[in-house]
Amino acid sequence: MAAQLIQDDLTLTRRAGEEVSFSCGGTDQCDADYVFWYQKKDTETFKVILRIDRSDDEIYKGYNHPQKDDFSAVKKEKGWELLIQTVKPSHSATYYCSCDKDDSHTDTFNSRQVFVTVGFTVGSWYYLIFGSGTKLYVDEQVVKPVVSVYPAASRAHLEGKSSLLCLASAMSPPLVQIYWKRQKENGPLEELQGEQLELREPGRTAAIRVIDRDALYTYKYHCYVKHEGGTVEAQTQAEVPAPAASCPPEREPADLPALQQADYVPDTTVSFQSQCRVKLLCVLYTVLIVKSLVYCCGLSLLRILRNKGPSTNCTHAD
């Protein structure tokens, strides 16, 4: 697995005037003595706040950050923490720690990491490895998410696969991390690995997990939503019915009404509210695709007009 620094807190919320610190673990894997802290605001680029020399505990702030005097660093057991003693609304941003890594130690890249080449020595390159970042919210109320889990596809499953959707909504701050576990009857919880599709919009986040349809009959699936207010758990609301036998026993025609009545079981797995949420997510996904297509068409049209402009001017000059 590729190297990555550890920032356990997804978000932190403080009131103006309070103190806040940002943790950074895993610095023992760094190949140089320097640890850097960066600030990233939503509409701005990365800005270096300070640099820590682990060899002599020196803190260097000569990067002309406009708020450099508001920041300091504290050494803890797990590494160096960034400290703001008096929080201001202008401190609202995402904070990343990083350090140098020798590429001769590089393993498979992780899509969540950021790599920046910063130097060259004889026989090797150095690049920066980052943590996942911690976003600071100022003067916001912390509200746990409302979490629900339900099937995300119709009964016409393809290639023996099925989908589960976990929806987190009505939370503040809005950032969450969603992961899954599964459990056999009277068995231990098993954490699921692999990729999932995540959809985000203001106030809600959804994660869709594709699983083997056969596994639905032997496992119960749990969705966990990690949030600053605490981790919230939700699980599949009902056991998935076993598939019908390929050759059902024959009955006399007179028993047909009784058979239909006995075989009919109301499907309460997907409530009306859940269906509305699924439709809403489908509409949202469709709108995003259409917006992307319109944007691409607009760019193509502008390029065509720009290319025609110079040729027209040359014709008039002749």
Secondary structure, 3 states (H helix, E strand, C coil): CCCCCECCCCEEEECCCCCEEECCECHHHCCCCEEEEEEECCCCCEEEEEEEECCCCEEECCCCCCCHHHEEEEEECCEEEEEECCCCHHHCEEEEEEEEEEHHHCCCCCCCCCCEEEEEECCEEEEEEECCCEEEEECCCCECCEEEEEECCCCCCCCCEEEEEEEEECCECCCCEEEEEEECCCCCEEECCCCCEEEEECCEEEEEEEEEHHHHHCCEEEEEEECCCCCEEEECCCCCCCCCCCCCCCCCHHHHHHHHHHHCCCCCCCCHHHHHHHHHHHHHHHHHHHHHHHHHHHHHHHHHHHHHHHHHHHHHHC
